[in-house]
Amino acid sequence: MIGQFEFAVVGKGMMGAAAARHLAAAGARVALIGPDEPHDRKRHGGVFASHYDEGRITRTIDPDADWARLANRSIARYREIEAESGISFFTEAGCLITGPHPQGGGGYLDAVVAARDRLGADAPVLDRAAVGERFSWCAVPETSAGVFERYGAGYINPRALVAAETACAERRGASVFRSEVVAIGETAEGVEITLRDGGTVKAGRVLVAVGGFTIAPGLLPRALDLTVKARTVLFAEVAERDLERFGDMPSWIDESWLPEEHFYLLPPIRYPDGKFYIKIGGDPSDVVLHTESAVRDWFRTDGGSEAAAHLRRVLARAIPDFSPVSLSSAPCVTTFTAHGYPYAGFVAGERIAVLTGGCGAAAKSCDEIGRVGASLVMRGHLDEPDYRTDFAVRFRT
């Protein structure tokens, strides 16, 4: 045995690291368990995480009240986490949301405007001419308009956010074990967690937050009703001469075209290779990964070739006078729950709990989702009256 704790969090990703921070801040003895990012993704045989990236969109406006609250509470803590950890991860570049001009008939931008008004966000509606004037590089149809949220929105660096959450947890006394978990078992005294390197961690309760790998057989005593989908993102390298021209580029979400041509886009961000890339995502069709081995195999690819070709066409239409230096693609996965909100609940008994299901909207909201998970295992039940959802776990029948 290498440690005995009140709580253990399995999964050192965005939700898990946040949960560990909140547990440690409450004074609990907590272990955070999960491997670091692999050095060679294509040869890696272990588990992966979905935060191996430099940019994810963050915004306060969401038509769904619960997702908006999760986002706003997380965003309100960004600067505090940065200050405590000494790690910067939030860039307030703003977020542009475009789609068919709001007509008051319940369309996409109608819902965005209604959400803006409920939240009291400073985000004016721009008609197509104003969008073109404000963002000269941007192309949208004549029937489109935009809502531009300048403050409290932009993008986060998910790698840096996980590092910041982890650093804060360690500062508060959490122990971090950078190893993969191979088994979780309930005992008379609590939970025993077996690590791939042979060590064992014991805890009174465990919170399992492993994203798409939640479907791994034998990890949990009951199988969850989860759908894990493969995602492809495209990286367009930006020439140095174009950086100034794109200096005002916010994060961008577009629903102007057909549903399968929805996209999200992030402004030029410097990646570990020193180059700047615009990232665009928005798969035209779903690819479901039914097994853990399929998830591992997907992470070792460059994503889907058809999806990458689709994204190249969408990017060329969205920024018509942009000539990328290079184009490359990468894989990711998104985990969906049965009710469209994260699962936070006990799987069996009062020892083993789960926190999973970002549903494609959790990166910006991970700190609040982590707080919900931390509260669950500390209290032994959920007590979240501010949310309409109960975050209940659904199981496979």
C-alpha positions as CSV (number, residue, x, y, z in Angstrom):
1,M,0.0,0.0,0.0
2,I,1.3,3.5,-0.9
3,G,-1.3,5.6,0.8
4,Q,-4.5,5.8,2.9
5,F,-6.9,8.8,2.2
6,E,-10.4,10.0,3.0
7,F,-11.0,10.4,-0.7
8,A,-9.4,9.4,-4.0
9,V,-10.1,10.9,-7.4
10,V,-9.3,8.6,-10.3
11,G,-8.7,10.6,-13.5
12,K,-6.3,13.6,-13.6
13,G,-8.2,15.4,-16.3
14,M,-10.3,18.5,-16.3
15,M,-13.1,17.3,-14.0
16,G,-10.9,15.1,-11.8
17,A,-8.2,17.7,-11.1
18,A,-10.9,20.3,-10.3
19,A,-12.7,17.8,-7.9
20,A,-9.4,17.2,-6.2
21,R,-8.8,20.9,-5.8
22,H,-12.1,21.4,-4.2
23,L,-11.7,18.4,-1.8
24,A,-8.2,19.6,-0.8
25,A,-9.5,23.2,-0.3
26,A,-12.1,21.7,2.1
27,G,-9.3,20.2,4.2
28,A,-9.8,16.6,3.1
29,R,-7.0,14.1,2.7
30,V,-7.2,13.4,-1.0
31,A,-5.3,11.4,-3.6
32,L,-5.5,12.4,-7.3
33,I,-4.6,9.5,-9.5
34,G,-3.9,9.5,-13.2
35,P,-1.0,9.4,-15.7
36,D,0.5,12.4,-17.4
37,E,0.2,13.0,-21.1
38,P,2.1,10.4,-23.1
39,H,5.2,11.5,-24.9
40,D,4.4,9.5,-28.0
41,R,0.7,9.3,-28.6
42,K,0.8,6.9,-31.5
43,R,2.9,4.4,-29.7
44,H,1.2,4.8,-26.3
45,G,-0.6,1.7,-25.0
46,G,-2.3,3.2,-22.0
47,V,-5.2,5.5,-21.4
48,F,-5.6,9.0,-22.8
49,A,-7.4,12.2,-21.9
50,S,-9.2,14.7,-24.0
51,H,-7.5,17.8,-22.7
52,Y,-4.3,17.4,-24.7
53,D,-4.7,20.7,-26.5
54,E,-4.0,24.4,-26.2
55,G,-7.5,25.9,-26.8
56,R,-11.1,25.4,-25.9
57,I,-13.9,28.0,-26.2
58,T,-15.2,29.6,-23.1
59,R,-18.3,31.8,-22.9
60,T,-20.9,32.8,-20.3
61,I,-23.9,32.6,-22.6
62,D,-25.6,29.3,-23.0
63,P,-29.3,28.8,-23.9
64,D,-29.5,26.0,-21.3
65,A,-29.8,27.5,-17.8
66,D,-27.9,24.7,-16.1
67,W,-25.0,24.7,-18.5
68,A,-24.9,28.5,-18.3
69,R,-24.6,28.3,-14.5
70,L,-21.9,25.6,-14.6
71,A,-20.0,27.9,-17.0
72,N,-20.5,31.1,-15.2
73,R,-19.5,29.7,-11.8
74,S,-16.3,28.2,-13.3
75,I,-15.4,31.3,-15.2
76,A,-15.8,33.4,-12.1
77,R,-13.0,31.3,-10.5
78,Y,-10.5,31.3,-13.4
79,R,-8.4,34.2,-12.1
80,E,-8.4,32.9,-8.6
81,I,-7.1,29.6,-9.8
82,E,-4.5,31.3,-11.9
83,A,-3.3,33.4,-9.0
84,E,-3.1,30.6,-6.6
85,S,-1.3,28.2,-9.0
86,G,0.9,30.8,-10.8
87,I,-0.3,29.2,-14.1
88,S,-2.2,31.3,-16.7
89,F,-4.8,29.5,-18.8
90,F,-7.5,32.0,-19.7
91,T,-7.4,34.4,-22.6
92,E,-10.2,36.9,-22.7
93,A,-10.4,37.1,-26.5
94,G,-14.2,37.2,-26.7
95,C,-16.7,34.9,-28.4
96,L,-18.7,35.5,-31.6
97,I,-21.8,33.4,-32.1
98,T,-23.3,33.6,-35.6
99,G,-26.4,32.1,-37.2
100,P,-29.6,33.1,-39.0
101,H,-30.7,36.6,-38.0
102,P,-32.9,36.5,-34.9
103,Q,-36.6,37.0,-35.8
104,G,-38.2,36.2,-32.5
105,G,-39.4,32.9,-33.8
106,G,-37.3,30.6,-31.6
107,G,-34.3,30.1,-33.9
108,Y,-30.8,29.5,-32.8
109,L,-29.8,33.2,-32.3
110,D,-33.2,33.9,-30.7
111,A,-32.2,31.4,-28.0
112,V,-28.8,32.9,-27.7
113,V,-30.2,36.4,-27.3
114,A,-32.8,35.2,-24.8
115,A,-30.0,33.5,-22.8
116,R,-27.9,36.7,-23.0
117,D,-30.8,38.7,-21.6
118,R,-31.4,36.3,-18.7
119,L,-27.8,36.5,-17.8
120,G,-27.4,40.2,-18.3
121,A,-24.4,39.7,-20.4
122,D,-22.8,42.5,-22.4
123,A,-23.1,41.0,-25.9
124,P,-24.7,43.1,-28.6
125,V,-26.4,41.7,-31.7
126,L,-24.4,42.6,-34.9
127,D,-26.1,42.4,-38.3
128,R,-24.2,40.9,-41.2
129,A,-22.7,44.2,-42.2
130,A,-21.5,44.9,-38.6
131,V,-20.0,41.5,-38.3
132,G,-18.0,42.1,-41.5
133,E,-17.0,45.6,-40.4
134,R,-15.9,44.4,-36.9
135,F,-14.2,41.2,-38.2
136,S,-13.0,41.8,-41.8
137,W,-11.6,38.3,-42.2
138,C,-15.0,36.7,-41.4
139,A,-17.6,35.4,-44.0
140,V,-21.2,34.6,-43.1
141,P,-24.3,34.4,-45.3
142,E,-26.4,37.5,-46.0
143,T,-29.2,36.0,-43.8
144,S,-26.8,35.7,-40.8
145,A,-26.1,37.9,-37.8
146,G,-23.9,37.6,-34.7
147,V,-23.9,38.0,-31.0
148,F,-20.5,39.1,-29.7
149,E,-19.5,38.6,-26.1
150,R,-16.4,40.6,-25.4
151,Y,-15.8,40.1,-21.7
152,G,-15.7,36.8,-19.7
153,A,-15.3,34.8,-22.9
154,G,-12.6,33.7,-25.2
155,Y,-10.6,30.5,-24.7
156,I,-8.8,28.4,-22.1
157,N,-5.7,26.3,-22.4
158,P,-7.0,22.9,-21.1
159,R,-3.5,21.5,-20.5
160,A,-2.6,24.6,-18.4
161,L,-6.0,24.5,-16.6
162,V,-5.4,20.9,-15.5
163,A,-1.9,21.8,-14.4
164,A,-3.3,24.8,-12.5
165,E,-6.0,22.7,-10.8
166,T,-3.5,20.0,-9.9
167,A,-1.0,22.5,-8.5
168,C,-3.7,24.1,-6.3
169,A,-4.7,20.7,-5.0
170,E,-1.1,19.9,-4.2
171,R,-0.6,23.2,-2.4
172,R,-3.6,22.3,-0.2
173,G,-2.1,19.0,0.7
174,A,-3.4,16.6,-2.0
175,S,-1.1,13.7,-3.0
176,V,-0.8,13.1,-6.8
177,F,0.0,9.6,-8.2
178,R,0.9,9.8,-11.8
179,S,-0.1,6.2,-12.7
180,E,-2.9,4.4,-14.5
181,V,-5.6,2.6,-12.5
182,V,-6.2,-1.0,-13.4
183,A,-8.8,-2.0,-10.7
184,I,-11.1,-0.4,-8.2
185,G,-12.6,-2.6,-5.5
186,E,-14.8,-2.1,-2.5
187,T,-13.6,-3.5,0.9
188,A,-15.1,-3.6,4.4
189,E,-13.1,-0.4,5.3
190,G,-13.5,1.5,2.0
191,V,-12.1,1.3,-1.5
192,E,-8.9,-0.2,-2.7
193,I,-7.4,1.2,-6.0
194,T,-4.8,-0.9,-7.8
195,L,-2.3,1.0,-9.9
196,R,-0.6,-0.3,-13.0
197,D,2.8,0.2,-11.4
198,G,1.8,-2.2,-8.7
199,G,1.0,0.2,-5.9
200,T,-2.3,0.3,-4.0
201,V,-4.2,3.4,-2.8
202,K,-6.9,3.0,-0.1
203,A,-9.6,5.6,0.5
204,G,-12.9,5.9,2.3
205,R,-14.6,6.9,-1.0
206,V,-13.5,7.2,-4.6
207,L,-14.7,9.5,-7.4
208,V,-14.1,8.1,-10.8
209,A,-13.7,10.8,-13.5
210,V,-12.1,9.2,-16.5
211,G,-14.1,10.6,-19.4
212,G,-14.5,8.2,-22.3
213,F,-12.6,5.5,-20.5
214,T,-15.6,5.2,-18.1
215,I,-16.8,2.4,-20.5
216,A,-13.8,0.2,-19.6
217,P,-15.0,-3.2,-18.6
218,G,-14.6,-4.0,-14.9
219,L,-13.7,-0.4,-13.9
220,L,-17.1,0.2,-12.2
221,P,-19.4,-2.3,-10.6
222,R,-22.2,-1.3,-13.0
223,A,-22.2,-0.2,-16.6
224,L,-23.3,3.4,-17.3
225,D,-25.6,4.6,-20.1
226,L,-22.9,6.5,-21.9
227,T,-22.1,7.2,-25.6
228,V,-18.5,7.9,-26.5
229,K,-18.1,9.6,-29.9
230,A,-15.0,10.1,-31.9
231,R,-14.2,13.7,-32.8
232,T,-11.7,15.2,-35.4
233,V,-10.2,18.7,-35.2
234,L,-8.3,20.5,-37.9
235,F,-5.2,22.7,-37.3
236,A,-4.4,25.4,-39.8
237,E,-0.9,26.8,-39.4
238,V,-0.9,30.7,-39.5
239,A,2.0,32.4,-41.3
240,E,3.7,35.2,-39.3
241,R,2.5,37.8,-41.8
242,D,-1.1,36.9,-41.0
243,L,-0.9,37.1,-37.2
244,E,-1.5,40.9,-37.1
245,R,-4.5,40.6,-39.4
246,F,-6.1,38.0,-37.1
247,G,-5.2,39.9,-34.0
248,D,-8.8,40.8,-33.3
249,M,-10.1,37.2,-33.8
250,P,-12.3,35.9,-31.0
251,S,-13.4,32.3,-30.5
252,W,-16.2,31.7,-33.0
253,I,-19.3,29.4,-33.0
254,D,-21.4,29.3,-36.2
255,E,-24.8,27.8,-37.0
256,S,-25.4,29.7,-40.2
257,W,-25.5,26.8,-42.6
258,L,-26.9,23.2,-42.5
259,P,-26.8,21.4,-39.2
260,E,-23.9,19.2,-40.4
261,E,-22.0,22.3,-41.3
262,H,-22.0,23.7,-37.8
263,F,-18.4,24.6,-36.7
264,Y,-16.5,26.2,-33.9
265,L,-13.2,27.9,-34.4
266,L,-10.4,29.3,-32.2
267,P,-8.1,32.2,-33.0
268,P,-4.3,31.7,-33.6
269,I,-2.8,30.0,-30.6
270,R,0.8,29.1,-30.1
271,Y,1.3,25.4,-29.7
272,P,4.2,23.5,-28.1
273,D,6.1,23.4,-31.5
274,G,6.3,27.2,-31.4
275,K,3.9,27.7,-34.3
276,F,0.5,29.4,-34.3
277,Y,-2.6,27.5,-35.4
278,I,-6.3,28.2,-35.9
279,K,-8.3,25.2,-34.7
280,I,-11.6,24.3,-36.2
281,G,-14.0,21.5,-35.2
282,G,-17.5,20.3,-36.1
283,D,-17.8,16.7,-37.3
284,P,-20.4,16.3,-40.0
285,S,-21.5,12.9,-38.7
286,D,-21.2,10.8,-35.6
287,V,-18.8,8.0,-35.1
288,V,-19.6,6.0,-31.9
289,L,-16.8,4.2,-30.1
290,H,-18.4,1.2,-28.4
291,T,-15.4,-0.3,-26.5
292,E,-12.4,0.9,-24.5
293,S,-10.1,-0.6,-27.1
294,A,-11.8,1.4,-29.8
295,V,-11.2,4.6,-27.7
296,R,-7.5,3.8,-27.3
297,D,-7.2,3.0,-31.0
298,W,-8.9,6.3,-32.0
299,F,-6.5,8.4,-29.8
300,R,-3.6,6.9,-31.7
301,T,-4.9,8.1,-35.1
302,D,-4.9,11.6,-36.8
303,G,-8.7,11.6,-36.6
304,G,-11.0,10.9,-39.5
305,S,-9.9,11.8,-43.0
306,E,-13.4,12.5,-44.2
307,A,-14.1,14.8,-41.3
308,A,-10.8,16.6,-41.9
309,A,-11.6,17.1,-45.5
310,H,-15.0,18.5,-44.5
311,L,-13.4,20.9,-42.0
312,R,-10.9,22.1,-44.7
313,R,-13.9,23.1,-46.9
314,V,-15.7,24.8,-44.0
315,L,-12.6,26.7,-43.0
316,A,-12.1,27.9,-46.6
317,R,-15.6,29.3,-46.7
318,A,-15.5,30.8,-43.2
319,I,-12.2,32.7,-43.8
320,P,-12.0,32.8,-47.6
321,D,-8.7,34.8,-48.0
322,F,-6.7,32.7,-45.5
323,S,-3.9,30.5,-46.9
324,P,-2.6,28.1,-44.2
325,V,1.0,27.3,-44.2
326,S,0.1,23.7,-43.3
327,L,-3.0,21.7,-42.3
328,S,-3.1,18.8,-39.9
329,S,-5.7,16.9,-37.9
330,A,-6.0,15.3,-34.5
331,P,-8.4,13.0,-32.6
332,C,-10.5,13.7,-29.6
333,V,-13.5,12.0,-27.9
334,T,-16.7,13.4,-26.4
335,T,-18.7,11.5,-23.8
336,F,-22.5,12.0,-23.8
337,T,-24.9,11.0,-21.0
338,A,-28.5,10.0,-21.4
339,H,-29.9,13.3,-20.1
340,G,-27.4,15.7,-21.6
341,Y,-25.8,16.8,-18.3
342,P,-22.8,15.4,-16.4
343,Y,-23.4,12.3,-14.3
344,A,-22.5,12.8,-10.6
345,G,-23.6,10.0,-8.4
346,F,-22.8,6.8,-6.6
347,V,-22.5,3.7,-8.7
348,A,-23.1,1.1,-6.0
349,G,-23.4,1.6,-2.3
350,E,-21.8,4.6,-0.7
351,R,-18.2,4.1,-1.6
352,I,-17.7,4.4,-5.4
353,A,-19.0,7.5,-7.2
354,V,-18.6,8.7,-10.8
355,L,-18.3,12.1,-12.4
356,T,-18.4,12.0,-16.2
357,G,-20.1,13.1,-19.3
358,G,-19.0,16.5,-20.7
359,C,-21.5,16.3,-23.5
360,G,-19.3,18.5,-25.6
361,A,-19.7,21.5,-23.3
362,A,-17.7,20.8,-20.2
363,A,-14.2,22.2,-20.8
364,K,-15.1,25.8,-19.8
365,S,-17.3,24.5,-16.9
366,C,-15.0,21.9,-15.5
367,D,-14.2,23.6,-12.2
368,E,-17.9,23.8,-11.2
369,I,-18.5,20.3,-12.4
370,G,-15.5,19.2,-10.2
371,R,-17.0,21.1,-7.2
372,V,-20.3,19.2,-7.7
373,G,-18.3,15.9,-7.7
374,A,-16.4,16.9,-4.6
375,S,-19.5,17.8,-2.8
376,L,-21.1,14.5,-3.7
377,V,-18.4,12.4,-2.1
378,M,-18.0,14.6,0.9
379,R,-21.7,14.7,1.7
380,G,-22.5,11.2,0.6
381,H,-25.3,12.6,-1.5
382,L,-26.0,15.5,-3.9
383,D,-27.4,18.8,-2.6
384,E,-27.5,21.2,-5.6
385,P,-30.8,23.1,-5.4
386,D,-29.6,25.8,-7.8
387,Y,-29.7,23.3,-10.7
388,R,-32.8,21.9,-12.4
389,T,-31.0,18.7,-13.3
390,D,-30.2,16.2,-10.6
391,F,-27.1,15.0,-12.4
392,A,-28.4,11.4,-11.8
393,V,-26.4,8.5,-13.1
394,R,-28.3,6.3,-15.7
395,F,-27.2,2.7,-16.1
396,R,-27.4,0.3,-19.0
397,T,-30.2,-2.2,-18.8
